[in-house]
Amino acid sequence: MSRKLFAATVFVVAGVAASFAVGQRPAAPANAEEPALRQAVAAYAAAFNKGDATGIAAHWATDAEYTDEAGTVYKGRDVIAALFRKALADQKGATMTLTLNSLRFVRPDVALGEGTSEVKSPTGAVDKGRFSAAWVKTDGKWMLTSAHDLPTEGDAGGSPVKELEWLVGDWQTSDKDSTTTMTCHPILGKSFLQQTFVVKQGNNEMSVIMLMGLDPLTGQIKSWTFDSAGGYGEALWSRDGNQWIGYAVGVLPDGGDATSTYVVKFTDENNFSLHMRDRRVGDQPLADAEIKYTRKAAAPR
């Protein structure tokens, strides 16, 4: 395993996933682009309100990915366009309002945002929802590369973190090159889960702390990560059955940037897996990877 992939064995956000890599230093924040991006969001809603499926498709990148609230994934502009073409036919006369509640520029040409949607039918019925999305500026135009519809129903058990309490305990994973241990426990009145990782490869060792809790701004589970090399990152998570999907961004110790999508899948009380996809450090893509964690046996008394 190379030094570049060493920290990728950790269940953390992309900022840590390549902390030993030589990332590219990002340019200054591109807040000046915010009006143009918000205008693109407004134009998207306007195309929907006109019943213009072609106009909607023009806002999606050719390799874009859309995940609906049920967790079904649609890949590619043509597939997404066909989906919305059917939706427009089924909801003829419906109007859409999109509101961006938060927007963050990872790079001058990459932005992440969360917001709410409201679709009103001709009969007056209103369907409200939440979404997270990622945009990339291509040839002077902001294009959707990823969008997720988020669950709107509250968790009957209280804080959404409760559904991740199966992570509490001690875990480990290893291969021929490295060993990772993870300890998870609730903190601050069980409002957050704290995960502490130690990754060892030969003479190299990295420690990572990750906090997971409810973000009151978006109503989603959010994680914040800090590593011993000086990197940090964050991710927004949504649940799909027995797996949790996180879209992550991070800053490397040298100031470079990284992004990734994580899928954490519960297997049983003693096993879970982490699939890392769409990983990128600066402009350099990294291969997908999957890691399996096993709960450590309790020490004999």
C-alpha positions in Angstrom: 0.0 0.0 0.0 1.4 3.4 -1.0 1.7 6.3 1.4 -1.0 8.1 -0.7 -3.5 5.3 0.1 -2.3 4.7 3.7 -4.9 6.9 5.4 -7.7 5.7 3.1 -8.1 2.7 5.3 -9.8 4.9 7.8 -13.5 5.4 8.0 -13.3 9.2 7.7 -14.0 12.0 5.3 -12.0 12.7 2.2 -9.7 15.3 3.9 -8.1 12.4 5.9 -8.5 9.8 3.2 -5.4 11.1 1.4 -3.6 13.0 4.1 -0.2 11.5 3.1 -0.8 12.5 -0.5 0.6 15.6 -2.1 -2.6 17.5 -2.8 -3.0 20.7 -4.8 -3.4 23.9 -2.9 -6.8 25.4 -3.6 -7.4 28.9 -4.9 -9.1 31.6 -2.9 -12.7 31.0 -2.0 -14.9 31.8 -5.0 -17.8 33.5 -3.2 -18.1 35.8 -6.2 -19.6 32.8 -8.0 -22.5 32.4 -5.6 -24.9 34.7 -7.5 -24.3 32.7 -10.7 -24.9 29.4 -9.0 -28.0 30.6 -7.3 -29.2 31.9 -10.7 -28.6 28.4 -12.1 -30.8 26.9 -9.4 -33.5 29.4 -10.1 -33.3 28.6 -13.9 -33.6 24.9 -13.0 -36.9 25.5 -11.2 -38.1 27.7 -14.0 -37.5 24.9 -16.5 -39.5 22.5 -14.3 -42.4 25.1 -14.1 -42.4 25.4 -17.9 -42.5 21.6 -18.2 -39.2 21.8 -20.1 -37.5 18.4 -19.7 -34.8 19.4 -22.1 -34.1 22.5 -20.1 -33.9 20.5 -16.9 -31.5 18.0 -18.5 -29.2 20.9 -19.6 -28.4 21.6 -15.9 -27.0 18.1 -15.3 -23.5 17.0 -16.2 -23.2 14.1 -18.6 -22.0 11.7 -15.8 -24.2 13.1 -13.1 -25.8 11.0 -10.4 -29.3 11.5 -8.7 -30.5 9.6 -5.7 -34.2 9.8 -4.8 -35.6 9.6 -1.2 -36.0 5.8 -1.5 -32.3 5.4 -2.2 -32.7 4.5 -5.9 -29.7 5.8 -7.9 -30.0 7.2 -11.4 -26.7 7.6 -13.3 -26.1 9.8 -16.4 -27.8 12.8 -17.9 -30.0 10.8 -20.3 -31.3 8.5 -17.5 -32.1 11.5 -15.3 -33.7 13.4 -18.1 -36.0 10.4 -18.9 -37.0 10.3 -15.2 -37.9 14.0 -15.1 -39.7 13.7 -18.4 -42.0 11.1 -16.9 -42.4 13.2 -13.7 -43.5 16.2 -15.8 -46.0 14.2 -17.6 -47.4 12.7 -14.4 -47.5 16.1 -12.7 -48.6 18.3 -15.5 -49.0 21.9 -14.3 -47.0 21.4 -11.1 -44.7 24.2 -10.0 -41.4 23.9 -8.1 -39.7 26.2 -5.6 -36.1 25.5 -4.6 -34.4 27.2 -1.7 -30.7 27.0 -1.0 -30.1 27.1 2.8 -26.4 26.7 2.7 -23.7 26.8 0.0 -20.0 26.2 0.3 -17.3 26.5 -2.4 -14.7 23.7 -2.1 -12.8 25.2 -5.0 -13.6 28.0 -7.4 -15.3 25.5 -9.7 -16.8 23.1 -7.1 -19.6 23.8 -4.7 -21.7 21.9 -2.2 -25.1 22.9 -1.0 -28.2 21.9 1.0 -31.7 23.2 0.7 -35.4 22.5 0.5 -37.8 21.9 -2.3 -41.6 22.5 -2.6 -43.7 21.1 -5.5 -47.2 22.4 -5.7 -49.8 20.5 -7.8 -52.6 22.2 -9.8 -55.0 21.0 -7.1 -53.0 22.9 -4.4 -51.4 19.8 -2.8 -47.8 20.6 -1.6 -45.0 18.1 -1.5 -42.0 19.4 0.6 -38.6 17.8 0.7 -34.9 18.4 1.4 -31.9 17.8 -0.8 -28.1 18.0 -0.9 -26.2 18.7 -4.2 -22.9 19.2 -5.8 -22.1 21.5 -8.7 -19.1 21.8 -11.0 -18.5 24.8 -13.2 -17.8 23.6 -16.8 -17.3 25.8 -19.8 -18.5 28.8 -17.8 -21.7 27.1 -16.6 -22.6 25.5 -13.2 -23.7 21.9 -13.7 -25.2 19.5 -11.3 -22.9 16.5 -10.8 -24.7 14.9 -7.8 -28.0 15.4 -6.0 -29.7 13.5 -3.2 -33.3 13.7 -2.0 -33.2 13.5 1.8 -35.7 11.9 4.2 -38.2 14.4 5.6 -39.7 12.2 8.4 -38.3 12.7 11.9 -36.6 9.9 13.8 -39.1 8.4 16.3 -36.3 7.6 18.6 -35.1 11.2 19.0 -31.7 12.2 17.6 -30.7 10.6 14.3 -27.4 9.6 16.0 -29.3 7.0 17.9 -29.6 4.9 14.7 -25.8 4.7 14.6 -25.3 3.5 18.1 -24.5 0.1 16.8 -21.0 1.6 16.1 -20.3 1.9 19.8 -17.5 -0.3 20.8 -14.0 -1.4 19.5 -13.4 -2.3 15.9 -10.5 -3.4 13.8 -9.4 -4.1 10.2 -6.1 -5.2 8.7 -4.4 -6.3 5.6 -0.8 -7.3 4.7 0.3 -3.7 4.8 -1.6 -1.9 7.6 -3.8 -2.2 10.7 -6.6 0.1 11.8 -8.4 0.1 15.1 -11.5 2.2 15.9 -13.2 3.0 19.2 -16.6 4.6 19.3 -18.5 6.0 22.2 -21.3 8.6 22.8 -20.3 12.0 24.3 -22.0 15.3 25.4 -25.2 13.7 26.7 -25.3 11.3 23.8 -25.7 14.2 21.3 -22.6 13.1 19.4 -20.7 9.9 18.7 -16.9 10.2 18.9 -14.8 7.8 16.9 -11.1 7.5 17.4 -9.0 5.8 14.8 -5.4 4.7 14.9 -3.9 3.6 11.5 -0.5 1.8 11.4 1.6 1.0 8.4 5.2 0.0 9.0 6.7 2.9 10.9 3.9 5.3 10.0 1.0 6.0 12.4 -1.9 8.3 12.1 -4.6 9.2 14.7 -8.0 10.5 13.7 -10.9 11.9 15.7 -14.4 12.1 14.1 -17.6 13.5 15.7 -21.0 12.6 14.3 -24.1 14.5 15.3 -27.3 16.2 14.1 -26.6 19.4 12.1 -29.5 21.7 13.2 -29.0 23.8 10.0 -29.8 21.0 7.6 -31.5 18.4 9.8 -29.0 15.8 8.6 -26.4 13.7 10.4 -23.0 15.5 9.9 -19.5 14.4 10.7 -16.5 16.6 11.5 -13.0 15.0 11.3 -9.5 16.0 12.5 -6.3 14.1 12.0 -2.9 14.1 13.6 -1.2 15.4 10.5 -3.3 18.6 10.6 -6.0 17.7 8.0 -9.7 18.2 8.6 -13.0 17.6 6.9 -16.8 17.2 7.1 -19.5 15.1 5.5 -23.3 15.1 5.3 -25.0 11.7 5.8 -28.3 10.2 4.8 -29.7 6.7 5.5 -30.8 4.2 3.0 -32.0 1.0 4.7 -29.1 -0.7 6.4 -26.5 1.7 4.9 -25.5 5.3 5.4 -24.2 7.5 2.5 -21.9 10.4 3.1 -20.8 13.1 0.7 -17.5 14.4 2.1 -15.1 17.2 1.5 -11.8 17.9 3.3 -8.6 19.9 3.5 -5.2 18.2 3.5 -2.3 19.2 5.8 -0.6 21.0 2.9 -3.8 23.0 2.1 -4.9 20.8 -0.8 -8.6 19.7 -1.2 -10.2 16.3 -1.5 -13.7 14.9 -2.0 -15.3 11.4 -1.7 -18.6 9.5 -1.3 -18.7 7.0 1.5 -21.2 4.1 1.9 -21.2 2.5 5.4 -23.1 -0.8 5.4 -24.3 -2.5 8.5 -23.8 -6.3 8.1 -24.6 -7.5 11.6 -23.7 -6.5 15.2 -20.1 -7.6 14.7 -19.4 -6.5 11.1 -19.8 -3.5 8.8 -18.2 -2.4 5.6 -17.0 0.9 4.2 -17.1 1.5 0.4 -15.2 4.6 -0.8 -16.0 5.9 -4.3 -15.7 9.0 -6.5 -12.5 9.9 -4.6 -10.4 12.8 -5.7 -7.4 14.6 -4.4 -7.1 18.0 -6.1 -7.5 17.1 -9.8 -6.3 13.5 -9.3 -8.8 10.7 -9.0 -8.3 7.7 -6.7 -9.6 4.2 -7.2 -12.7 3.0 -5.4 -11.9 0.8 -2.3 -13.8 -1.3 0.2 -12.8 -2.1 3.8 -14.5 -4.5 6.2 -14.5 -3.9 9.9 -14.9 -6.5 12.6 -15.8 -5.9 16.3 -12.9 -6.7 18.6 -13.6 -9.5 21.1 -14.0 -8.3 24.7 -10.9 -8.6 26.8 -11.1 -11.6 29.2 -11.8 -10.6 32.8 
